[in-house]
Amino acid sequence: EGNIELDATARGPNETVRLADAFNSMTTQLRGFISSLEERVAERTAEVNAANEKIARRAEQFEAIAQVTRTISSIQDREVLLPRITRMISQHFGFYHVGIFLLDENNKYAVLRAANSEGGKRMLARKHRLEIGQTGIVGHVASTGNPRIALDTGADAVFFNNPDLPDTRSEMALPLKIGPQTIGALDVQSTESNAFSQEDISTISTLADQVSIAIQNAHLYEEAREALAQAESAFRQMTSQTWKNVRRFTPVVGYRFDGNKPEPLTQYTNNQQTETQEEAFSAPMRLRGETIGRLYIKPISEDHQWTDDEIAIIRATAERVALAAENARLILESQKNAAKEQVIGEISSKIGAAINLDNILQTTLREMGRILPGAEISIQVEQE
């Protein structure tokens, strides 16, 4: 009936006994085959489950990498970026400690710039750094540019025992690179032994590459922002100095209108140079962040209350006046430069027409005297 756990029994020297022995041999073989098959099926099932778990884990890791990358790619301030990276990696991968080290200007030390753990924050407070090639796994990675895993931190000779991270049992450090240049290291630590595998190096290295790109982008953004700030500061200084020169050489410093006609101002008034909604209103004339003048308005009625529309019109007018004044100054400066170049060209052509040294010197004196009437001018050749 298919029950192979039973044995057939028969007695006597006849065919029934031989048939019973054959049945018993067959059921023994069947039991062995089925047992072996069950073991093989169990082994294959375990292998498939392990493979599925590994695939699922890698899928989760790549999804975590994608989420981290999407977040950090939108952050341009490095002081905000680095702590966010450590927190997100710890959150998505479950690491006990995540730290980002960057090399100093002399490439002598790897300096901790961000960390998520409490111990890491203490290390940040005391400006923790590791000598490249000398101290710890991070120092080793920063020196060689190759990843390093310590599955048993107690047995790894390179591991640096850190009292701020006493629960560390496994550590993995990955280089942060821009092209062939190593700029730092991503340090991840776990409270479990044998927490990392060679496959983790491959997976987390992808994340380290994205972190490197984000750091480089933030660095370039900071450089561009600093260059822009320097350019704006230079423009402001140039604008301020230029208009100081304009005011120094211009007898008229402005105009005043009393309802009949504009009258020139030769002295600066003591008007309150603040924007208020009281009796008078003063609007700055700004150019590249510098105030080059003011539009000062005093109403006829002492109890006049400025409306929002009036204030907006006054401020907009002051801005337009500043731009128009700058355009006029630039045109005048261009005309002066053109006239200067014309005079220089005329002098050069006349000097060039002279055929000997005496004629050249005399022609130069005559032309300079024509340009600067009343001035005493002399010219001589230097002696040794």
Sequence and secondary structure as in RCSB ss.txt:
>XXXX:A:sequence
EGNIELDATARGPNETVRLADAFNSMTTQLRGFISSLEERVAERTAEVNAANEKIARRAEQFEAIAQVTRTISSI
QDREVLLPRITRMISQHFGFYHVGIFLLDENNKYAVLRAANSEGGKRMLARKHRLEIGQTGIVGHVASTGNPRIA
LDTGADAVFFNNPDLPDTRSEMALPLKIGPQTIGALDVQSTESNAFSQEDISTISTLADQVSIAIQNAHLYEEAR
EALAQAESAFRQMTSQTWKNVRRFTPVVGYRFDGNKPEPLTQYTNNQQTETQEEAFSAPMRLRGETIGRLYIKPI
SEDHQWTDDEIAIIRATAERVALAAENARLILESQKNAAKEQVIGEISSKIGAAINLDNILQTTLREMGRILPGA
EISIQVEQE
>XXXX:A:secstr
   TT      SSSHHHHHHHHHHHHHHHHHHHHHHHHHHHHHHHHHHHHHHHHHHHHHHHHHHHHHHHHHHTT 
  HHHHHHHHHHHHHHHH  SEEEEEEE TTSSEEEEEEE SHHHHHHHHTT EEETTTSHHHHHHHHH S EEE
SSTTT TT    TT TT  EEEEEEEEETTEEEEEEEEEESSTT   HHHHHHHHHHHHHHHHHHHHHHHHHHHH
HHHHHHHHHHHHHHHHHHHHHHHH S  EEEE SS EEEE S      S  SSS EEEEEEETTEEEEEEEE  S
STT    HHHHHHHHHHHHHHHHHHHHHHHHHHHHHHHHHHHHHHHHHHHHHH  SHHHHHHHHHHHHHHHSTT 
         
